[in-house]
Amino acid sequence: MKDYLSPERQKAALLTIDAQRDFILPGAPATVSGSSAAAPQMRHLVEAFRAHHAPIIHMVRLYRCNGSNVDLCHRALIEAGQRIVMPGTLGAELIDDLKPTCGLRLQPDLLLDGKLQEIGPKEWICYKPRLSAFFQTPVEEHLKSLDISTIVICGTDFPASPRSTVYAAANRDFRLVLATDAISGATDAGLDEMAQIGAYLMPTDQLLEWLPRNRAAA
């Protein structure tokens, strides 16, 4: 039988999901439980993909203060005055540990216009208007233009954006790897559900060993 599920390291890209200050830093307005503990593993993965010249896309949310582009589960909060990942604010920025340069800032107008912000060799930021990284974004087309077959996922709040992204990626026939200790909010039951649809589950240490292996043996 042909293997359609095993990750292909020579065709792998890393997606970080909502790795933004408002969702991760202690005391931030929308801190997701467990995200600060997962952040060091996210950093290790980003550094490894950079070192191996493998593509990285940072998926971010940007909530306009009038709530016009906000998903329904958060819209009422934003309309009531809650300020989370607002364009141009520090809270919307990637956490410092993931930035290729310390002075990097998001370009909200570019991102909200549906364009990728290039921040380094084979590294981009992309705005997503809903939970899934693939809903009304250029990500699928961009990954396919790079001949990517395999997506490694890390980020915040597993039950929301990471889970939605996994299902969307599976529907597009990408091979999937979840960095189990680099995703906040992941439960054993939730991860088992992802494995049932063909996603590989690997802790960061295992991924760091897998990525640089002889590509002929992939």
C-alpha positions as CSV (number, residue, x, y, z in Angstrom):
1,M,0.0,0.0,0.0
2,K,1.2,3.5,-0.8
3,D,1.9,5.7,2.1
4,Y,0.0,9.0,1.9
5,L,0.4,10.1,5.5
6,S,4.1,10.0,6.6
7,P,5.6,13.5,6.8
8,E,8.1,14.4,4.1
9,R,10.9,16.4,5.7
10,Q,12.2,17.7,2.4
11,K,8.8,19.2,1.7
12,A,7.9,20.4,5.2
13,A,6.8,23.9,6.3
14,L,6.2,25.2,9.8
15,L,2.9,27.0,10.7
16,T,2.8,29.0,14.0
17,I,-0.7,29.8,15.0
18,D,-1.7,32.9,16.9
19,A,1.7,33.2,18.6
20,Q,1.0,36.8,19.6
21,R,1.7,38.8,22.7
22,D,-2.0,39.2,23.7
23,F,-2.5,35.4,23.7
24,I,0.8,34.4,25.3
25,L,2.4,36.9,27.6
26,P,1.4,36.6,31.3
27,G,-1.1,39.2,32.2
28,A,-2.1,40.0,28.6
29,P,-5.8,40.6,28.0
30,A,-6.4,37.2,26.3
31,T,-3.7,35.0,27.7
32,V,-4.4,31.4,26.8
33,S,-3.6,28.9,29.6
34,G,-0.4,27.0,28.9
35,S,0.8,29.3,26.1
36,S,3.8,30.8,27.9
37,A,5.0,27.2,28.7
38,A,4.6,26.2,25.1
39,A,6.5,29.3,23.8
40,P,10.1,27.9,24.3
41,Q,9.2,24.9,22.2
42,M,7.8,27.1,19.5
43,R,11.0,29.1,19.5
44,H,13.1,25.9,19.2
45,L,11.0,24.8,16.2
46,V,11.2,28.2,14.5
47,E,15.0,28.3,15.0
48,A,15.4,24.8,13.6
49,F,13.3,25.5,10.5
50,R,15.3,28.7,9.8
51,A,18.6,26.8,10.2
52,H,17.5,24.2,7.7
53,H,16.1,26.8,5.2
54,A,12.6,25.4,5.5
55,P,9.6,27.6,5.1
56,I,7.8,29.2,8.1
57,I,4.5,31.0,8.1
58,H,3.3,32.8,11.2
59,M,-0.6,33.0,11.2
60,V,-1.9,35.9,13.1
61,R,-5.3,37.4,14.0
62,L,-6.0,41.2,13.8
63,Y,-9.2,42.4,15.3
64,R,-10.5,45.8,14.1
65,C,-11.9,47.8,17.0
66,N,-15.4,47.9,15.5
67,G,-15.6,44.1,15.3
68,S,-16.2,44.1,11.6
69,N,-13.7,41.3,10.8
70,V,-13.9,39.4,14.1
71,D,-15.2,35.8,14.3
72,L,-18.6,35.5,15.9
73,C,-17.4,33.9,19.1
74,H,-15.4,37.0,19.9
75,R,-17.3,39.8,18.1
76,A,-19.6,40.8,21.0
77,L,-16.5,41.2,23.3
78,I,-14.8,43.5,20.8
79,E,-17.9,45.5,20.1
80,A,-18.3,45.9,23.9
81,G,-14.8,47.5,24.1
82,Q,-12.4,44.6,24.7
83,R,-9.2,45.3,22.9
84,I,-7.3,42.2,21.7
85,V,-4.7,42.0,18.9
86,M,-5.8,45.3,17.5
87,P,-3.9,46.3,14.3
88,G,-0.9,48.4,15.2
89,T,-0.8,47.6,18.9
90,L,2.0,45.8,20.7
91,G,-0.4,43.1,21.7
92,A,-0.9,42.0,18.1
93,E,2.8,41.5,17.5
94,L,4.5,38.1,17.4
95,I,6.2,37.2,20.7
96,D,9.8,38.3,20.7
97,D,11.1,34.8,20.9
98,L,9.8,34.0,17.4
99,K,10.9,37.2,15.6
100,P,13.9,36.9,13.2
101,T,15.0,40.5,14.3
102,C,14.1,42.3,17.5
103,G,12.7,45.4,15.7
104,L,10.3,43.5,13.5
105,R,6.6,44.9,13.4
106,L,3.6,43.6,11.6
107,Q,2.3,45.6,8.6
108,P,-1.4,45.6,9.3
109,D,-2.5,47.3,6.1
110,L,-0.6,44.8,4.0
111,L,-1.9,41.8,6.0
112,L,-5.5,42.9,6.2
113,D,-5.4,43.3,2.4
114,G,-4.7,39.5,2.2
115,K,-1.0,39.7,1.3
116,L,1.9,37.9,2.9
117,Q,4.5,40.0,4.8
118,E,7.9,38.6,4.1
119,I,10.2,38.8,7.2
120,G,13.1,36.7,6.2
121,P,14.4,34.0,3.8
122,K,11.5,31.6,3.4
123,E,9.6,33.2,6.3
124,W,6.3,35.1,6.2
125,I,3.4,36.5,8.3
126,C,-0.2,35.9,7.2
127,Y,-3.4,37.3,8.6
128,K,-6.3,34.9,9.0
129,P,-9.9,36.3,9.5
130,R,-11.2,33.1,11.2
131,L,-9.9,30.2,13.2
132,S,-8.5,28.2,10.3
133,A,-5.3,29.2,8.6
134,F,-6.8,28.4,5.3
135,F,-10.1,30.3,5.4
136,Q,-9.9,33.2,3.0
137,T,-6.1,33.3,3.1
138,P,-3.3,32.8,0.5
139,V,-1.7,30.0,2.5
140,E,-2.7,27.0,0.4
141,E,-1.6,28.6,-2.8
142,H,1.6,29.8,-1.3
143,L,2.5,26.4,0.2
144,K,1.8,24.6,-3.1
145,S,3.9,27.1,-5.0
146,L,6.8,26.0,-2.7
147,D,6.0,22.3,-3.3
148,I,5.1,21.8,0.3
149,S,3.4,18.5,1.1
150,T,3.8,18.5,4.9
151,I,2.8,21.0,7.6
152,V,4.1,21.1,11.1
153,I,1.8,23.0,13.4
154,C,2.5,24.8,16.7
155,G,0.8,27.6,18.5
156,T,-1.9,28.6,21.0
157,D,-5.3,27.3,22.0
158,F,-5.5,23.9,20.5
159,P,-9.4,23.6,20.6
160,A,-9.8,26.6,18.4
161,S,-7.3,27.7,15.7
162,P,-4.9,24.7,15.7
163,R,-7.7,22.1,15.5
164,S,-9.5,24.1,12.8
165,T,-6.3,24.4,10.8
166,V,-5.6,20.6,11.1
167,Y,-9.0,19.8,9.6
168,A,-8.7,22.4,6.9
169,A,-5.2,21.1,6.0
170,A,-6.4,17.5,5.9
171,N,-9.2,18.5,3.6
172,R,-6.5,19.9,1.2
173,D,-4.5,16.7,1.3
174,F,-1.5,18.0,3.3
175,R,0.5,15.6,5.5
176,L,0.3,16.8,9.1
177,V,2.5,16.9,12.1
178,L,1.5,18.4,15.5
179,A,4.2,19.5,17.8
180,T,2.4,18.2,20.9
181,D,4.3,20.2,23.5
182,A,4.4,23.4,21.4
183,I,0.6,23.8,21.3
184,S,-1.3,25.2,24.3
185,G,-4.6,23.6,25.4
186,A,-4.0,20.2,23.8
187,T,-5.5,17.3,25.6
188,D,-4.8,13.6,25.1
189,A,-8.3,13.1,23.7
190,G,-8.0,16.0,21.3
191,L,-4.6,14.8,20.1
192,D,-5.9,11.3,19.6
193,E,-8.7,12.7,17.5
194,M,-6.1,14.4,15.3
195,A,-4.1,11.1,15.0
196,Q,-7.3,9.4,13.9
197,I,-7.4,11.6,10.8
198,G,-3.8,10.9,9.9
199,A,-1.8,13.6,11.8
200,Y,1.5,12.6,13.3
201,L,2.1,13.5,16.9
202,M,5.6,14.5,17.8
203,P,7.1,16.4,20.8
204,T,9.6,19.1,19.9
205,D,12.7,17.1,20.8
206,Q,11.6,14.4,18.3
207,L,10.9,16.9,15.6
208,L,14.3,18.5,16.1
209,E,15.9,15.1,15.5
210,W,13.6,14.3,12.5
211,L,14.1,17.5,10.6
212,P,17.8,17.4,9.8
213,R,18.1,13.7,8.9
214,N,19.4,12.6,5.6
215,R,16.7,13.6,3.2
216,A,17.2,10.6,1.0
217,A,15.9,8.5,3.9
218,A,12.7,10.6,4.4
